[in-house]
Amino acid sequence: MPDKSAHIGAARKNEKFADLILVHYPDYREWAVVGYFYSAVHWIEAYLAIRNVHSFSHKDREYLIKGEPLLRKIDSEYYELKNQSKRARYSLKSFSDAEIADIAQNLLPIKETISDCFNRA
């Protein structure tokens, strides 16, 4: 299973992918939303990895989020990213630049909360 560093690398890569789409391929901006969600997934997986816990599905991860006090603090941001990602993929939702900026803001507390946890360890 990937370790903390691998997940952090994947999280940063997904966020960069999302940012690049917005700059270079704005007609495909809905995929930026997906990228931000998967960045959040990997931040959470990085946190779980330091506890030697790994999820194998979104359902597993949601169960683990409910059981971890630190992750419960950021669950609303995670679920907002997840729900908007699903809207992009399955409902073919078109997002305005302002909507994407609002959605992307959900990633920040996830990154900060988990990074702060790593810095204290």
C-alpha positions, 0 to 999 in steps of 0.5 A, a space after each residue: 500500500 502507498 505510504 504517507 509520502 506517496 499519498 501526499 505526492 498524489 494529492 499535490 499532483 491532483 491539485 496541480 492537474 486541477 489548476 492546470 485545467 483551469 488555466 489551459 483547458 477552461 472548457 473542461 473545468 468540470 474535471 478540475 472539480 474531480 481533481 480537487 476531490 481526488 487531492 482531498 482523497 489522497 490527503 486523507 489517505 496520507 493521514 490514514 497511512 501513518 496509522 497503517 490504515 488503508 481504504 479500498 473504496 470510497 465507502 471504506 474511507 467514509 467509514 474511517 472518516 467517521 471514526 477519526 476525530 481529526 477527520 471528522 473536523 473536515 468531513 463537511 469539506 470532504 463531502 462537498 468536494 465528493 458531491 461536486 465531483 459526482 455532479 461533474 461526472 454523472 450529472 454533467 454539471 457545468 461550473 462557472 469560474 466562481 463556483 469552481 473557486 468556491 468548491 476549491 476552497 474546500 480543499 484548503 482546510 483538508 490540506 491544512 488540518 492534515 499537514 498540521 497533524 504531520 508537523 506536530 508528529 
